Amino acid sequence: MKRINAKGLLATALLSLTGMLALAQPRITPQGIIVNPVPTDLQVKTWVDKDPGKTGNSSYRIGENIAIYAQVNQDAYVYLFNINADGKIDLILPNSFSRDNFLRAGETRRFPPQGANYQFTISGPEGQDQVLAVASKQPLSLSDIADVERGQVRVQGAENLARALSIVVTPIPQQSWVSDVATYWVGRVAAQPPLPTPQPQPSPRPTPPAPPAPSSATLNVNSTPQGAQVIVNGQVVGQTPLSISIRPGRSEVEVRLRGYTPYLTTVQPRPGESVNVFATLQPEVRNGTLLVNSNVGGAEVWINGARSGRTPLQLSLREGTYEVVVRAGGYNEFRTNVRIEADRTVRVDARLTPLQTTLEISVNVNGPVRIFVDGSEVGTTQNGFLRVTVNPNARELVALAPGYRAEVLRLRLDPGDTERIRLNMDRL
């Protein structure tokens, strides 16, 4: 189980069921993992910080922090789940602290991000855990079975999760999603064995002098991506992958690559010891600003299908293209696409227009009948019929025809509806 710690808060969540059966069902492995049976050019990779090579042999102590990585080769929405040894499911991404699960092609992202106000902590039980990654070219709806904000999870067990996911991905094109899995082990800190009882020892024989202690240690540095510059104690020593001799004791190691955040760590090898440093470099965050206003105050704003707040709204977003939708009750939806660039501000002014109501008016007069709504003439019947759209807030309809008494009707209209009205006018 993972705990998302943010000043003592625990947040766990999971995804849910929706959809219908498809022609080619997703395959579920004996371990309860969903697999796309259709070949796809979309690829996703996930791993844990102690096992970038995905050997499956890494282990974590209960109470230890863990970081999870994901990488895609195409733009995709990524969903991460942790399957605990006892079958409990935790939703890693999205979660109540991090809703942004859209990754660009070639992007590698760490969860939680560096400097985040929460962390993932191993809390047991002991055994083998699995991290399942599902990448989709289209966003998947989790709202029916998981409340991300409250951390409510309704699906437990690997097979139940796989069945739920198979329903969720069924409506989307079969070549638009793919999955990957990483495994690791959870255990407790091993108890220290008791010290052996001292036994009488024979007098030691004279021994030759010990060889001199090694005067150096070995530092092995690698990174993803490779080709990054390696700096040890302020001196450039080469590029990854790299193996060099260094002095025993404390050394500062920095790994740098253009377009990525520098990776910093400290090593303290003993004489003759070999230490390894693996740097998973994170792309530099390049954000722009999106300002959304509307002529209807408090309208809901949705960014790439996710509710992001109400107008007026200011957001800091990564570089890229976003779909912006603005909604308010009783008004037509406003929709547009924007391109966010680093250190620039994009403004969206949403002009929401009221939903109209359609009136279909039939009268018993074959000649022309003038129709007025709230004092304004909206049209004249032809052959006893008129179809017209009006404001749903309209309250009064008046019909006038030569030789007939005026017909007055009170209106109660609903936005977006079609109202059929039959008028029987009396002759004078």
C-alpha positions as CSV (number, residue, x, y, z in Angstrom):
1,M,0.0,0.0,0.0
2,K,1.1,3.6,-0.8
3,R,0.4,6.5,1.5
4,I,0.3,9.9,-0.1
5,N,1.7,12.1,2.8
6,A,1.0,15.8,2.7
7,K,1.5,17.2,6.2
8,G,-0.2,14.1,7.7
9,L,-2.9,13.7,5.1
10,L,-3.5,10.3,3.5
11,A,-4.9,10.1,0.0
12,T,-5.6,7.0,-2.0
13,A,-7.8,6.5,-4.9
14,L,-8.7,4.2,-7.8
15,L,-10.5,4.0,-11.1
16,S,-13.8,2.6,-12.1
17,L,-16.2,0.8,-14.4
18,T,-17.8,2.2,-17.5
19,G,-18.3,1.2,-21.2
20,M,-19.5,-1.8,-23.1
21,L,-18.2,-5.0,-24.7
22,A,-15.9,-4.8,-27.7
23,L,-15.2,-7.0,-30.7
24,A,-11.7,-7.9,-29.4
25,Q,-11.7,-8.2,-25.6
26,P,-8.6,-7.0,-23.7
27,R,-6.6,-9.9,-22.4
28,I,-6.1,-10.5,-18.6
29,T,-2.9,-12.4,-17.6
30,P,-2.8,-15.0,-14.9
31,Q,-1.4,-12.3,-12.6
32,G,-4.5,-10.2,-13.2
33,I,-2.9,-7.6,-15.5
34,I,-4.8,-6.2,-18.5
35,V,-3.0,-6.5,-21.8
36,N,-4.1,-5.1,-25.2
37,P,-4.2,-8.1,-27.6
38,V,-4.0,-5.8,-30.7
39,P,-0.5,-4.6,-31.7
40,T,-0.1,-0.8,-31.2
41,D,2.6,1.8,-31.9
42,L,1.8,3.5,-28.6
43,Q,4.2,2.3,-25.8
44,V,4.3,3.1,-22.1
45,K,7.0,2.1,-19.6
46,T,6.9,2.3,-15.8
47,W,9.5,1.5,-13.2
48,V,10.4,2.3,-9.5
49,D,13.3,4.4,-8.4
50,K,15.3,1.4,-7.1
51,D,14.9,-0.6,-10.3
52,P,15.3,1.5,-13.5
53,G,16.3,-1.7,-15.3
54,K,13.0,-3.4,-14.3
55,T,14.6,-6.6,-12.9
56,G,11.7,-7.0,-10.4
57,N,14.2,-7.7,-7.6
58,S,14.2,-4.3,-5.8
59,S,12.9,-4.2,-2.3
60,Y,11.6,-1.5,0.1
61,R,11.2,-1.5,3.8
62,I,7.9,-0.6,5.4
63,G,8.0,3.1,6.1
64,E,10.4,3.8,3.3
65,N,9.6,6.3,0.5
66,I,9.2,5.2,-3.1
67,A,9.2,7.1,-6.4
68,I,7.4,5.8,-9.5
69,Y,8.4,6.7,-13.1
70,A,6.4,6.6,-16.4
71,Q,7.5,7.2,-20.0
72,V,5.5,7.3,-23.3
73,N,6.6,7.4,-26.9
74,Q,3.6,9.3,-28.0
75,D,1.3,12.0,-26.5
76,A,-0.9,10.1,-24.1
77,Y,-2.9,10.2,-20.8
78,V,-1.2,7.9,-18.2
79,Y,-3.0,6.2,-15.3
80,L,-0.9,4.5,-12.6
81,F,-2.2,1.9,-10.1
82,N,-0.4,0.1,-7.3
83,I,-1.6,-3.5,-6.6
84,N,-0.6,-4.4,-3.1
85,A,0.4,-7.9,-2.0
86,D,-3.0,-8.3,-0.3
87,G,-5.0,-7.2,-3.4
88,K,-5.7,-3.7,-2.2
89,I,-5.6,-1.2,-5.1
90,D,-4.2,2.4,-4.8
91,L,-4.6,5.0,-7.5
92,I,-1.2,6.6,-8.0
93,L,-2.1,8.9,-10.9
94,P,-4.2,11.0,-11.0
95,N,-4.6,11.8,-7.3
96,S,-6.0,14.6,-5.2
97,F,-2.6,16.4,-5.2
98,S,-1.7,15.8,-8.9
99,R,-4.4,15.8,-11.6
100,D,-2.1,16.3,-14.6
101,N,-1.7,12.9,-16.2
102,F,-1.0,14.0,-19.8
103,L,2.5,13.1,-21.0
104,R,4.1,14.3,-24.2
105,A,5.9,12.0,-26.6
106,G,9.3,10.9,-25.1
107,E,8.5,12.5,-21.8
108,T,9.6,10.8,-18.6
109,R,7.9,11.9,-15.4
110,R,8.5,11.1,-11.7
111,F,5.7,10.6,-9.2
112,P,5.7,12.4,-6.9
113,P,7.5,15.2,-8.8
114,Q,10.6,16.7,-7.3
115,G,9.7,19.3,-4.6
116,A,6.0,18.1,-4.3
117,N,4.2,18.6,-1.0
118,Y,3.4,14.9,-0.8
119,Q,5.2,11.6,-1.0
120,F,4.5,7.9,-1.5
121,T,5.4,5.8,1.6
122,I,5.5,2.0,1.8
123,S,3.0,0.8,4.4
124,G,2.7,-2.9,3.7
125,P,1.7,-5.7,3.9
126,E,4.9,-7.6,3.1
127,G,5.1,-9.4,-0.3
128,Q,5.3,-8.6,-3.9
129,D,3.6,-5.4,-5.2
130,Q,2.9,-4.4,-8.8
131,V,2.7,-1.0,-10.5
132,L,0.3,-1.0,-13.4
133,A,0.5,1.7,-16.1
134,V,-2.2,2.3,-18.7
135,A,-1.6,4.8,-21.4
136,S,-4.4,6.0,-23.7
137,K,-4.5,8.5,-26.6
138,Q,-7.9,9.6,-25.2
139,P,-8.7,10.5,-21.6
140,L,-10.4,7.7,-19.7
141,S,-13.4,8.5,-17.4
142,L,-12.9,7.4,-13.8
143,S,-15.7,9.5,-12.3
144,D,-18.2,6.6,-12.1
145,I,-16.2,4.5,-9.7
146,A,-13.5,6.6,-8.1
147,D,-13.7,9.9,-6.2
148,V,-10.2,11.2,-6.7
149,E,-10.8,14.2,-4.5
150,R,-12.0,12.2,-1.5
151,G,-9.8,9.1,-2.1
152,Q,-12.7,6.7,-2.3
153,V,-11.9,3.4,-4.0
154,R,-14.6,0.9,-4.9
155,V,-12.6,-1.8,-6.8
156,Q,-10.1,-4.1,-5.0
157,G,-8.1,-7.1,-6.3
158,A,-5.9,-7.3,-9.4
159,E,-8.5,-9.3,-11.4
160,N,-11.3,-6.9,-10.5
161,L,-9.1,-4.0,-11.5
162,A,-8.3,-5.7,-14.8
163,R,-12.0,-6.3,-15.5
164,A,-12.9,-2.7,-14.7
165,L,-10.1,-1.4,-17.0
166,S,-11.2,-3.7,-19.8
167,I,-14.7,-2.1,-19.7
168,V,-13.2,1.4,-19.5
169,V,-11.0,1.0,-22.6
170,T,-13.5,-0.9,-24.7
171,P,-15.2,2.2,-26.2
172,I,-11.9,3.7,-27.5
173,P,-10.1,2.5,-30.7
174,Q,-8.2,-0.8,-29.9
175,Q,-4.9,0.6,-31.1
176,S,-5.2,3.7,-28.8
177,W,-4.2,2.2,-25.5
178,V,-1.4,0.0,-24.0
179,S,-0.3,-1.2,-20.6
180,D,3.0,-2.0,-18.7
181,V,3.8,-3.4,-15.3
182,A,6.7,-3.2,-12.8
183,T,7.1,-5.3,-9.7
184,Y,9.0,-4.8,-6.4
185,W,9.1,-6.4,-3.0
186,V,8.0,-5.1,0.4
187,G,9.5,-6.3,3.7
188,R,10.4,-5.2,7.2
189,V,13.8,-4.3,8.6
190,A,15.6,-7.5,9.5
191,A,16.3,-8.0,13.2
192,Q,19.9,-8.1,14.1
193,P,21.1,-11.6,15.3
194,P,22.5,-11.8,18.8
195,L,26.2,-11.4,19.2
196,P,28.0,-14.8,19.5
197,T,29.3,-15.8,23.0
198,P,33.1,-15.2,23.1
199,Q,35.1,-18.4,22.9
200,P,38.6,-19.0,24.1
201,Q,41.0,-18.6,21.1
202,P,44.4,-20.1,20.6
203,S,47.3,-17.8,20.6
204,P,47.5,-16.2,17.2
205,R,50.3,-17.1,15.0
206,P,52.5,-14.4,13.6
207,T,51.0,-13.1,10.3
208,P,52.6,-11.2,7.6
209,P,51.8,-7.5,7.4
210,A,48.5,-6.6,5.7
211,P,48.7,-5.1,2.3
212,P,48.2,-1.3,2.1
213,A,44.6,-0.2,1.9
214,P,43.3,0.9,-1.5
215,S,43.8,4.6,-2.0
216,S,40.9,5.1,-4.4
217,A,37.2,4.2,-4.9
218,T,35.2,3.7,-8.1
219,L,32.3,5.8,-9.2
220,N,29.9,4.5,-11.8
221,V,27.4,7.1,-13.2
222,N,24.6,6.5,-15.7
223,S,21.5,8.4,-16.6
224,T,18.3,8.4,-18.7
225,P,18.6,9.9,-21.2
226,Q,22.3,9.1,-21.6
227,G,25.0,11.5,-22.8
228,A,24.6,13.8,-19.8
229,Q,27.5,15.8,-18.4
230,V,29.0,14.4,-15.1
231,I,30.5,16.9,-12.6
232,V,32.3,15.6,-9.5
233,N,33.2,18.2,-6.8
234,G,32.8,21.0,-9.4
235,Q,35.0,19.4,-12.1
236,V,33.6,18.0,-15.4
237,V,34.8,14.4,-15.6
238,G,32.9,13.1,-18.7
239,Q,29.5,12.0,-20.0
240,T,27.1,9.1,-19.0
241,P,27.6,6.2,-18.9
242,L,30.9,6.7,-17.0
243,S,33.2,4.8,-14.6
244,I,36.1,6.7,-12.9
245,S,38.3,6.5,-9.9
246,I,37.7,9.0,-7.1
247,R,39.1,9.7,-3.7
248,P,37.4,7.8,-0.8
249,G,35.2,10.0,1.3
250,R,32.5,12.5,0.5
251,S,32.0,13.7,-3.1
252,E,29.3,15.9,-4.7
253,V,28.0,14.4,-8.0
254,E,26.0,16.5,-10.5
255,V,24.5,15.2,-13.7
256,R,23.5,17.8,-16.3
257,L,21.8,17.7,-19.7
258,R,20.4,20.6,-21.8
259,G,16.6,20.8,-21.4
260,Y,16.5,18.8,-18.2
261,T,16.6,19.6,-14.5
262,P,20.1,19.0,-13.0
263,Y,20.4,15.9,-10.8
264,L,22.4,16.3,-7.6
265,T,23.6,13.7,-5.1
266,T,26.3,12.9,-2.6
267,V,28.4,9.7,-2.3
268,Q,30.8,8.7,0.4
269,P,32.7,5.5,-0.7
270,R,35.2,3.7,1.4
271,P,38.6,2.8,0.0
272,G,38.3,0.2,-2.6
273,E,34.5,0.5,-2.7
274,S,32.5,0.9,-6.0
275,V,29.4,3.1,-5.8
276,N,26.7,3.5,-8.5
277,V,24.7,6.7,-9.3
278,F,21.7,6.5,-11.7
279,A,20.1,9.8,-12.6
280,T,16.6,9.8,-14.1
281,L,16.6,13.3,-15.6
282,Q,13.3,15.3,-15.6
283,P,12.5,17.7,-18.4
284,E,12.6,21.3,-17.4
285,V,9.1,22.6,-16.6
286,R,8.4,25.4,-19.1
287,N,5.0,26.9,-18.2
288,G,2.8,29.6,-19.6
289,T,-0.3,31.3,-18.2
290,L,-3.9,30.8,-19.3
291,L,-6.5,33.5,-18.3
292,V,-10.2,32.6,-18.8
293,N,-13.0,35.1,-18.4
294,S,-16.7,34.9,-19.4
295,N,-19.7,37.2,-19.7
296,V,-21.4,34.9,-17.2
297,G,-19.6,35.0,-13.8
298,G,-18.7,31.8,-12.1
299,A,-18.9,29.6,-15.3
300,E,-17.2,26.3,-15.1
301,V,-13.9,25.9,-16.9
302,W,-12.8,22.5,-18.2
303,I,-9.2,21.9,-19.5
304,N,-8.6,18.8,-21.7
305,G,-11.8,17.2,-20.2
306,A,-10.9,18.0,-16.5
307,R,-12.8,20.5,-14.4
308,S,-10.2,23.2,-13.5
309,G,-12.2,25.9,-11.8
310,R,-14.6,28.8,-12.4
311,T,-14.3,32.1,-14.2
312,P,-12.4,34.4,-13.8
313,L,-9.6,31.8,-13.8
314,Q,-5.8,32.0,-14.0
315,L,-3.8,28.8,-14.5
316,S,-0.1,27.9,-15.0
317,L,0.2,25.2,-17.7
318,R,3.0,23.4,-19.4
319,E,3.8,24.2,-23.0
320,G,1.3,22.5,-25.4
321,T,-2.1,22.6,-26.9
322,Y,-5.2,22.5,-24.7
323,E,-9.0,22.3,-25.3
324,V,-10.9,24.9,-23.2
325,V,-14.6,24.5,-22.5
326,V,-16.7,27.0,-20.6
327,R,-20.1,26.0,-19.3
328,A,-23.0,27.7,-17.4
329,G,-26.5,26.6,-16.7
330,G,-29.0,28.0,-19.3
331,Y,-26.3,28.9,-21.8
332,N,-24.8,27.4,-24.8
333,E,-21.3,25.8,-24.3
334,F,-18.2,27.7,-25.4
335,R,-15.3,25.7,-26.8
336,T,-11.9,26.6,-28.2
337,N,-8.3,25.3,-28.5
338,V,-5.3,27.3,-27.3
339,R,-1.6,26.9,-27.6
340,I,0.4,27.6,-24.4
341,E,4.0,28.8,-24.7
342,A,6.6,29.3,-22.0
343,D,6.6,32.6,-20.2
344,R,3.6,33.9,-22.3
345,T,0.0,34.6,-21.4
346,V,-3.0,33.4,-23.4
347,R,-6.4,35.0,-22.8
348,V,-9.8,33.4,-23.5
349,D,-12.9,35.6,-23.3
350,A,-15.9,33.2,-23.5
351,R,-19.1,34.8,-24.8
352,L,-21.9,32.5,-23.5
353,T,-25.2,32.9,-25.3
354,P,-28.5,31.9,-23.6
355,L,-30.2,28.7,-24.7
356,Q,-33.3,29.4,-26.8
357,T,-36.7,27.9,-26.7
358,T,-38.6,26.9,-29.9
359,L,-42.3,27.7,-30.2
360,E,-44.5,25.8,-32.7
361,I,-47.7,27.7,-32.8
362,S,-50.9,26.4,-34.5
363,V,-54.0,28.6,-34.8
364,N,-57.5,28.0,-36.2
365,V,-57.3,31.0,-38.5
366,N,-56.1,30.4,-42.1
367,G,-55.3,34.0,-42.7
368,P,-52.2,35.7,-41.3
369,V,-52.0,36.0,-37.5
370,R,-49.5,38.3,-36.0
371,I,-47.6,36.8,-33.0
372,F,-46.1,39.0,-30.2
373,V,-43.9,37.7,-27.4
374,D,-43.4,40.1,-24.4
375,G,-44.6,43.0,-26.6
376,S,-42.3,42.3,-29.5
377,E,-43.6,40.9,-32.8
378,V,-41.8,37.7,-33.6
379,G,-43.6,36.6,-36.8
380,T,-46.8,35.9,-38.7
381,T,-48.5,32.6,-39.2
382,Q,-48.8,31.1,-42.7
383,N,-51.6,28.6,-43.2
384,G,-52.3,28.6,-39.5
385,F,-48.7,27.7,-38.4
386,L,-45.6,29.5,-37.1
387,R,-42.3,28.2,-35.8
388,V,-40.0,30.6,-34.0
389,T,-37.2,30.7,-31.3
390,V,-37.6,32.9,-28.3
391,N,-35.8,33.7,-25.0
392,P,-36.7,31.1,-22.4
393,N,-37.4,33.9,-20.0
394,A,-40.4,35.1,-22.1
395,R,-43.6,35.3,-20.1
396,E,-46.5,36.4,-22.5
397,L,-47.7,35.6,-26.0
398,V,-50.3,37.6,-27.8
399,A,-52.0,36.6,-31.1
400,L,-53.8,39.3,-33.3
401,A,-55.9,38.7,-36.4
402,P,-58.4,40.9,-38.3
403,G,-62.0,39.9,-37.3
404,Y,-60.9,37.9,-34.3
405,R,-60.5,38.6,-30.6
406,A,-57.0,38.9,-29.3
407,E,-55.6,35.8,-27.7
408,V,-53.3,36.2,-24.7
409,L,-51.3,33.3,-23.3
410,R,-49.0,33.1,-20.2
411,L,-45.8,31.3,-20.9
412,R,-43.6,29.1,-18.7
413,L,-40.6,27.9,-20.9
414,D,-37.6,25.7,-20.4
415,P,-34.2,26.5,-22.0
416,G,-33.5,24.3,-25.0
417,D,-37.0,22.8,-25.2
418,T,-39.6,22.9,-28.0
419,E,-43.1,24.1,-26.8
420,R,-46.2,23.3,-29.0
421,I,-49.0,25.8,-28.6
422,R,-52.6,25.5,-30.0
423,L,-54.6,28.7,-30.2
424,N,-58.4,28.7,-30.8
425,M,-59.3,32.3,-31.6
426,D,-62.9,33.6,-31.4
427,R,-64.5,35.8,-34.1
428,L,-65.7,39.2,-33.1
